[in-house]
Each structure stands twice: as C-alpha cells, then as structure tokens.
C-alpha cells in the first residue's frame, strides 16, 4: 500500500483522509503551500531588512507551554528517545554488581533482572542498573515497606509519561520515520537482551559472580548495627559536651557576672571571684576582662587581683606551664608594688601571705621575709594578736579548701608564736613545696617558731603522704633545732604524720631523758615579798614535746606508751607554776579582802609605816599577778594540748589520768573554758571524755577578774554554748558560735564558726546548713561561711543547680555560687585530665 505524499514537503502521511500535512501544514490537495515554502518565499525580504542579534525566547514551564498551545504535541529527542535525561537519571545511585561495605541492600532490575547492591539509604530513590548494557537502566528501588522485596517501579510509568508530555515545550521536529526506527530497534534489542539474560541465568540463586549471598541478611543487619552505634555515639558525644562539668561551670560564671552587676556589698570582690573562676577554666581572656572590671568598679581595691593571679600561678606550675606561671607571678608582684596597696587590713594581709608563699617558691625568700615582717603587729595587744592569728588561719583554711585538704585546728593556731610566718610554711606544704617549706621554717628567728612551722608542715604531710625523701628532709631540719624539747616535738609530729612506730618510740625515749622539776608550792605573802617568783618556762616546752609524742604513739596504736608520755605532759605542765585554782583564790582575796591583806603584810614584814605598807602591798599584788598570769598561760596551753590529744583519739587516756590526778581534775573543773576539749573531739569525729570530768568545782571562782576576754575563755565559752546548741537547737549552733559582733576577739569567733560549719556541712543537707548560716548576724561571717558551704555542696551533690534562698542578698548569693562553682571547676579539671589521659592511651595503642 502506497502512503499519501504531501505535495509541499514530500513527506509520507500515514492517514488517508487528512486534509493538511502534519509536517509542513500545507494542503494535501496542493491548494496551499506549506510553512517551508512560505519561509523560502519570504527569505529575500528578510535579507533586505537590517540584521539583529538573535535573542533566545524565554523558557516556559511545561504547564505554561501546554496552556499556551491549542493542542499539545509530543516531541521526541533523537538523542534520548526514552526521556531518561529529563527524569533525573543523572543523579541515580549506581548499583554495584557485588556486595561490599556500605552496599549490602539487594535490588533487582525490572528490565534485565540483573541483581545489584546499593546502600540502604538509597531505597525509594532512583537507581542505575548494575548491568552497563541494560536498555532501561534507571528504576526506582523498592522501599522496605513494600510487600515484595523485589518490587520496583519503572520510570516510564503512566504518570511519568504524562509529565514528559507536558515538558515537551520545545518546538523541535523529528522525522517520524527516524523515531519509529529507533523505537523498533530498541524493542528488538530489549527482546534479545532479555532472551540472552534468561538463557544465561545461573542455577544458583544465592551466587553472583562467585560471591556467596547466603549470609546476605546477616551482613545487612551487621551494617545496620554499625550505623546505629555510630549514631548513638555521636548523640552521646553531643550530650556529654552539653552536660560536661566545664559547660556547667561556664554557665555558673555567667550567672555570677549577672549577680555582680546588681549592687552587691563589694563589687570588686565579686569580680575577683568571677575572674578566679575564668582562670580555673583556662579562659584567660575572659578573666582579664573581669580583672579590668574589678579596677573599674573600685580602683582602690586593685590589690584584690593578687589572690586570683597567685592561684593561676600555682595551677600553671603544677601543670608544667612555666610561661603562664611567670606571667601570673609578674602580674601579682606588680600589684604589690602599686602605691595604692594598703598598709593594713585583713584583705591586704591575706594578699601578702598569699604572694609570700609564691615568692618563696620563686626563690625570693629574702623579699618574702621582709614582706611578712612588715605585717607583724604587737602580740601583747590582744586585738592585734587576734587579727594576726585570724589572718593566718583563714589563709590556711582557704588554701586547704582549694587543695581539698583540712586546715590545722583553730586550737593549734593559738599556740603559734609567729602566726604569719607559720601560715606561709603551711601554704607551701599544702602546695607540696616541701623543700621551700623546710627552708622557710629554718629562716624563723626563734626555735619555737621553727618547731611551730615543722608541726604544721607535718600536718599537711599526713594528708598528702609525700615520698620518704620528704620525711628525711623534715627530720633533718628537726634535728637542727637547738632546743632539745622542741626538736623532740618536731620529730614526734613527723612520726605521727608518717605513722612510724619506730620513730614514735625513739621520741618517747628521748623525752624520758629530759629533766623535770617539781611543782612549786603556793607562796605565802612574806615569800612573795622577799623573793621574786620564778616560772619554769622549760616545763612548757617539755609539755609541747610530750603532747606531740603522745599523739605519735596514739597514731601507731601504742596506748600504754602513750599513757606514760601523757604523765610526762602533766608533770611538766605542773612544774611551770602553782595550781591555777590556788593562785586565783589568792588574787581574789587580795582584791576582795584588802584590809586583811594589809594586816598580813604588816605582820610578816614587821612594818608599821603606812607609806611603806602601801608599797609592799602593791609589790605583793604585782608579783602575785605575774605568777597568776604564768599559771593562766600554763592552763591555756594545757587545755589546748589536751584538746589536741583528744582529737587524736586520747579520750580514754585523759579520763584515766583525771581520775588519779587531783591537779588535772582541778584544772579541768576550774571554769567553762575546759569545754574546748569535748568540742575538739566533736570536730575530729572522736569520742569525747565523760561530761562529769568537766563539772565546775564549787569552792573556786570561775574566772579571775579581768580574764573574761582572754582567747582561752572566749574559746571555751563559745565551745560550751555550741555544744549545748547542737544538742538542743542545731539550727542555732552557728549563730551561737559567732556570738555578738561587739564581743571580744571577733577574729577568733569567726574561725571557730567556720570550723564548726565545715563539720556541719560534711554531715548535714544543703538547706539546713544554709538556713543555719543565714541566722549569723555578722555579714562578713555569712559570706565566708557560704563560700565553704557552696564548695561542700558542689562536691557532694552532683547537681547543676544550687539552692539560693530569697533571704540571701546579692553578695551572699555570689559567695554561695562562687563556692559551688569552685567545686564544679575542680570536677571540670578532673574531667579534662581524664579525657586527655584516655586520648593519650588510645594514641599509644594506635
């Protein structure tokens, strides 16, 4: 059959009854020419017109093109007759012919039925067949939800064909003959290829290219497990970073900065706290900002920057960062040399003690000696002695808190003959600078001061347990003390720290070789007027040695030997002066019975001249007063030593000795100050002696006139009141220990309150401790107590939040959060060190 031919373009037309040529638009009967002839006819006219640069018409979407045309035409690209390029086949995932790592999901090509392997993430997406000769290589991989795992979706489905028809907006014309030829060739090729594939299929469905697929599901599950573990590990790492102690600490510091902007009592102090925390977190730039802000809010408090800078110095030295240590030290020394540095005050004294220890560590001992000497005050003035002891003990308490140690007992600090010098030695020991600490102890001007330093150093050594070389170093310096009793005292403290039974026994043997004097009798009126009474100062030194030796023997559980040494303590203390109770009676009789005393002087001295009698009476009162003062000092030292021994576990020894010694019983039952002994046992967690041991005697006056403000009495009164409050109203115990702001020795009471709060914080919950602190009337006391309480809560709670009661003002909240953040910073440093250690271990294994 011959097809009709268009007279205009010569193309064969399939339809017999068509009026117009579908190719050129001309009439099939020849009455109208086609578009090709029209174009050729108008070509000369177009050539005569001026030429213009052709511009491409704007492209339209398939939908717009379809609307614009009266009827849509399907235009086929000869290079891509199946429209694969338009369907996104260029981004299809290539299937691998064999399973491999990351490609364990099996798919079947619907065209050639060639199996391939793709990542599991490619399910539901376009996939290119693993067979490079596949005629229709692109198909959609079936998802896991499909009922048929091998089910696929052809891209040339009805919906896709419709979309391609709508996209055919480009006015291209292709020869139908060429299109049909291509389609025919494709059909024949597909049929042949399918026949070839079916004819060559392997009889083993679980083998492809020699690869056994029987474990295909197991391998796929293993890969899924690896992916899940990797995802969980990433999530865990993100959670760890978000909840790390460093992140928590940074959040707390920012909270503190907001509080510092409110209007605290001391804005400069608040900035000192925030700067210190940034330095602990190794954020030097942020710390510098806070230190600059410190000066901006109060230029006179510029020296506040010394303490955080020295703290950074110690941390850098311990980390081996010498450059950072030198920079921090230089900044602290520069602050010290400023003309605005105050010449007095507790804050300035604390800064002086702090930087002196760093100066010694840097080999500047002479400068440190000069600096400490400039802060010495007259210890004969009770208020000044109270100030120096408070500065020394609070420095050691702060350093101990930072190093996670326990400071020396407050009782011990009132035995120091040079408090500031002794505190520096303790600070060096707390930082494990043993050589410099020993050299500083040797630089003390008196043997008693040297032994004080060595006893404090030994106390820190007991907690830090340094190498044996440190013990030998301390013993060498103890042997260099020229006073035998003080040398024994130092060696015994070192033996107790090392828990060395052989050393403790050697100290006992040396102690027994010392000569002891008898207790002097109570002098009569005539004896005091004829001879100046002498006090046995050596007896007090032997008592110091006996007390430390007793502690050493208790530390190695030698109770019998400790009891024998305790007897030496009592006899040496008694040899200093007559009993305190007897001298108190004489002193009170002299004041209350002046006429009787005058008559006794007249009789004993056989003097009738009234003017000479007045002189003799005054002489008697003066000598009696000196003797009574020696007895009071002896009793104070004895009670301090008994409290120290009780805190070491010697309550049974004390109880037995008091039952046999009238002298000891009289000293204990003289007044309320003996309450420091059970108080010391309480703070140390040791058994206290029986309360009957401290029952007051009814035939003596409780105190000597004028002695109600002595450290011993203030300490004893506070201890007794505190013990009573702990039994009846624990919430009031801290306010009872702090006392009234107008009472004598405020520094001593602050130290006692802080020591008690530390004990309560170790056992009590956060709310009860903070509530007890809020009852203390002194504002500066509360702030110091809250720092310690916050630190204790931060170490114990493991929480990122802390109770900030509405009753606390802004400075108190800052103090509480500062202590809490300090503990979190310690945890962050430990967390970072552990991570570095783990990384180093992993690197070593690799």
Secondary structure by P-SEA (a helix, b strand, c coil): ccccccccccccccccccccccccccccccccccaaaaaaaaaaaaaacccccccccccccaaaaaaacccccccccccccccccccccccbbbbbccccccccbbbbcccccccccccccccccbbbbccccccccbbbbbccccccccbbbbcccaaaaaaaaaaccccccccaaaaaaaaaaaaaaaaaaaaaaaaaccccccccccccccaaaaaaaaaaaaaaaaaaaaaaaaaaaaacaaaaaaaaaaaaaaaaacccccaaaaaaaaaaaaaaacaaaaaaaaaaaaaaacccccccaaaaaaaaaaaaaaacaaaaaaaaaaaaaaaaaccccccccaaaaaaaaaaaaaaaaacaaaaaaaaaaaaccccccaaaaaaaaaaaaaaaaaaaaaaccccccaaaaaacccaaaaaaaaaaaaacaaaaaaaaaaacccaaaaaaaaaaaaaaaaaacccaaaaaaaaaaaaacccaaaaaaaaaaaaaaaccaaaaaaaaaaaaabbbbcccccccaaaaaaccccccaaaaaaaaaaaaaaaaaaaacaaaaaaaaaaaaaaaaaaccccaaaaaaaaaaaaacaaaaaaaaaaaaccccaaaaaaaaaaaaaaaaaaaaaaaaaaaaaaaaaaaaaaacaaaaaaaaaaccaaaaaaaacccccaaaaaaaaaaccccccccccccccccccccccccccaaaaaaaaaaaaaaaaaccccaaaaaaaccccccaaaaaaaaaaaaaaaaaacccaaaaaaaaaacccaaaaaaaaaaaaaaaaaccccccccccccccaaaaaaaaaaaaaaaaaaaaaaaaaaaaaaaaaaaac
